[in-house]
Amino acid sequence: MAYDDTLAERVRERLGGEAVAERKMFGGLSFLVHGNLAVAVSGDDLLVRVGPEGTKDALARPGVRPAVMGTRTMRGWVRAAGETLDGTALDHWIKTARTYTATLPPE
């Protein structure tokens, strides 16, 4: 699956910094912060690491559904629909992912 280059660039601009790495995985482009996967652009959508405790609140937001890979629901991850990712929403998801990954030990 291809990924939205424009969305990837918008994510890249918001993440910035030397502690961010990019890898092609899961059929899209993944962004790692201090070695921990934080977000990924998959098609037109954004996969966001919200942590197990943040899933319920994240799923209550418009255009958000569980992140599913194959037949498995990814625990602690959600998929935000691309059409909902205006500047404010994208900023929210980047901040959410960075906040959660900051609780993890560096990889």
MOHU-V115254 format. One record per pair of residues at least 12 apart in sequence whose C-alpha atoms are under 8 Angstrom apart, sorted by the first residue. I is the first residue (numbers start at 0). GAP is how many residues later the second one is. If there is no record, write none. Layout:
i = [I/I]
gap = [GAP/GAP]
This chain:
i = [0/0/0/0/1/1/1/1/2/2/2/2/2/2/2/3/3/3/3/6/6/7/7/10/10/13/13/14/18/18/18/18/19/19/19/19/20/20/25/26/27/27/27/27/28/28/32/32/33/33/34/34/35/35/35/35/36/36/37/37/37/38/38/43/43/43/44/44/44/44/45/45/45/45/46/46/46/46/46/47/47/47/47/47/47/47/48/48/48/48/48/48/48/49/49/49/49/49/49/50/50/50/50/51/51/51/52/53/54/54/54/57/58/61/62/62/62/62/63/63/63/63/64/64/64/65/65/66]
gap = [26/27/41/42/25/26/40/41/24/25/26/38/39/40/41/37/38/39/40/34/37/21/33/79/83/77/80/79/13/14/15/16/12/13/14/15/12/14/16/15/12/13/14/15/12/13/65/68/72/73/71/72/65/68/70/71/12/64/59/60/63/55/58/37/38/39/34/35/36/37/33/34/35/36/20/30/31/32/33/29/30/31/32/45/46/49/27/28/29/47/48/51/52/26/27/28/46/47/50/24/25/26/49/23/24/25/23/22/21/22/23/20/19/22/17/18/20/21/14/15/16/17/13/14/15/12/13/12]
